[in-house]
Amino acid sequence: MLVAISAAHGRHALTSLWAKHTATLGFDAVVVAGTDTEVVNRQTCQTYGFHPLPIANDPLAGKFNAAMERALDLGATRIMILPSDDFVSQEWVDAARASIDDYIIPQSCGVYSPATEQAYVIHKFSAGTLRFGAGRVVSRKAVEKCGELWTPTINRGLDTASHSRLLDNGFTHKIVTTSTIPITDVKTSENIWPASTWRMGSNDITPDEALHMVSPYIREQLKKVR
């Protein structure tokens, strides 16, 4: 059972487009942790048959730990970490479902800025550093051995913290290659990390290459988000 876990807060237009896209990918369930006052995002989740999980917005790590706990309660055997500004390809979802490894990572990700209409692609590791955490897939076995993947009190560094916890518990990542960009992060003004964060050492691509996985309608609507 493949379950995606996410966290959402504000950015209603982007969250709605993310949900519309994610609902087409065949996940067995999608759990979205959000603030208990986020009526709009909760209604969006309900529209697409997701599992909204009301929880305090701060700290962010608490939201992801809660989403993971709910995924396990639902019977998840494989869990994809999929923040609500990351658009994943069908090819990557299929690869995640087919894999029997306990911890897999996509080989690259796109970064797209609607404000500038610029995009680039980065690879997951540079000099041994995890540069992007979205799209990673972990098995139920790994989560149950690690306990909480995220240090409960943190708002930043979630990817590094969870990656280190998996490695410390003996779960070495496997990088899985797909024929196209497997996931793209859409950067808006409210992102913790701006679009320029990982630009050094990246390769420029077109916005259409970055967003090949979404429908023409979603592509056009993403141009408008800020």
N, C-alpha and C positions, 0 to 999 in steps of 0.2 A: 504494500500500500504506500504510494508515493504522496506525501503531503508537503505543501509549501507553507512556510511560516514567514510572517511579515510583521511590520509595525508601521502605523500611519499616524500622522498628526497634521491637521491643516491641509494646505495644498489640495483643496477639494477637486479642482479640475484635473490635476495630474493623477491623483489617486483614482478618480473615476476612469480615466483612460487606461491606467495600469490594470484596474480590475476588469475592464471590458476585454483587454487583450489576454490577461492571465486566465480568464474563464474559458477561453477557447482551446487551451493547451492540454486538457485531459487529466489534470491532477485529480486524485481521488478525494482530496479535500484541500482547502486553503484556510489557514488561520491567520487573522489579522488583529494584532494587539493595538489598541488605541485608547485615548483618554476617555474617561467615563462621561465626559461632556461633549464628545465629538459625534453629534447627532447625524450630521451630513455623511461623514465617512462610514458610520455604522449602517446607515440606510443603504449606502452604496454596496457595502459587503452583503447585506441581506438581499439586495436586488440580484446579485450574481451567485447566490447560494453559498457564499463564504461563511466562515465562523467568526463573527466579530467578538473580540475579547476585551471588554472595558477594563482599563487599568490606568493607573497614574502615568503621565507622560515622562516623568523624571524619577529615576534614571532610565535611560534607554535600554540598558542591559536587562533591567527587570522586565521590560516588555517582551524582549526576545526569549528570556527564560520562561516566562509565562506561556508564550506561544508554543514553545517547544513542549512544555508539560501538557498542554491541551492536545497537541499533535499525537503524543504518545498515548494519551487517554482515548483518542479516536482510533487507535490501532495502527499508527504509522510504523512501517518497517524501514522506510527511507524518508529522509527529510531534506528538502531543499531550502536553504536560507535565501530569501528573496525579498529584499526591501521594496517598499512601495514606489520607488522611482527607478526600478530596474526592470527592463523589458527583456524577457528571455525568449530564445528561439524554440520552435517545436523540436528541432534536431537535438538541442541540449536536453530537453525534457525526456525525449525518447532514450537518449544515452543514459540519463540518470535512472530511468526505470529499468533499463537492461543491465546496468552494471551490478556486479556482485561484490565490489570493493566497499570497504567500510568508510572510506573518505576520498571523495573525488573532487577535483577542481577543474573548471574550464580553462583552456589554454590562454584565452585572451578575453578582453572585454572592450566594448566601445564606450566612448564618453561623448555626449552630445549636449551642446548648449543652445537652446532655442533663442536666447537673447542675441547671440552672435551668429547663429547658423553655422557654427564650426563643429567639427568632430575629429576625433583621433582614436587610435586603438592602442592599448597597452597590453603587455603580457603580465601574467600573474606574479612572476618572480623576477626580481632584478637584484643581483648580488645576494641572493638568499632571502630577500625581503618580500613578504606578502604584500602586494600593492593594491589588491582589490578583493573583497571578501564575498561579494554577492554571487549567487549561483552555486556555491559549494554544496555538496550533498554528503550527508552522513547517515550511517546506518543506525538502527535502533540499538544494536549491540554496542556501538561506540558511545552513544549518548548515555546509555545505562551504566557503562563502566566509568565514564567521566563525571557523571552527575551534572550539575549546572555547567554549561559550556562557557557562559559569560560571567565574569566577576560582577556580582549583583549591583555594585554601587557605581559603576562607571558609565559615562556618557560618550566617551571617545575611546578609540583603540579597541573596539569590540572585535574586529576581525583578527587582530594580532593575539588578543587574549584567548579567543576560542581556538585559534590555530595552535597556539602553544599548549593549551590544555589537551588537545587531541594528541599532539606529538608526545607530550609527557606521559600519556597513558598508552603509548605504543601504537598509535594509529597514524602511520605515515601516509601522506597524501599521494594520490596518483593523478597526474595531469592527463586529462582526456581531451583529445583533439577532435574538433568538428570541422566540416568543410567550409563553414561560414562563421562570422562572429556570433558566438553563442549567447551573449548578453550585452546589453547596453544600458549605461547609467545616464539618465536624463538629469542634467544639472540646472537647478533654479536658484534664485537669490537666497532661498532659505536653507540650502544645503550646508551641513556642518563643514564639509570639505568642498571648496569651490572647483569650478571646471578646470582651472589651471593647475591643480594640485599635482597631478601625475603627468603633466605635459612633457617635461624633460625626458628624453629617451623614447618618446612615443612616435608613432607614425600617423601623419595626417591622412584622413579618409573623408569621403563625402558624407553628408548627413544621410543620404539614401543608403549608403553602404552600412552605416551605423544602425539604421532603423529598418533594415531589410525584413525583419521578422514581424513587423506590424502591418496592419491593413492600410490601404491608401487613406481611408477616413481618419484613422488614428494618427497617421503621419501628418496630415494637414492640421489636425487639432493640436498636435504637439508643438507646432511652430508658434502657437499663440501663448503657450504657458510661460510664465516668468517666475 
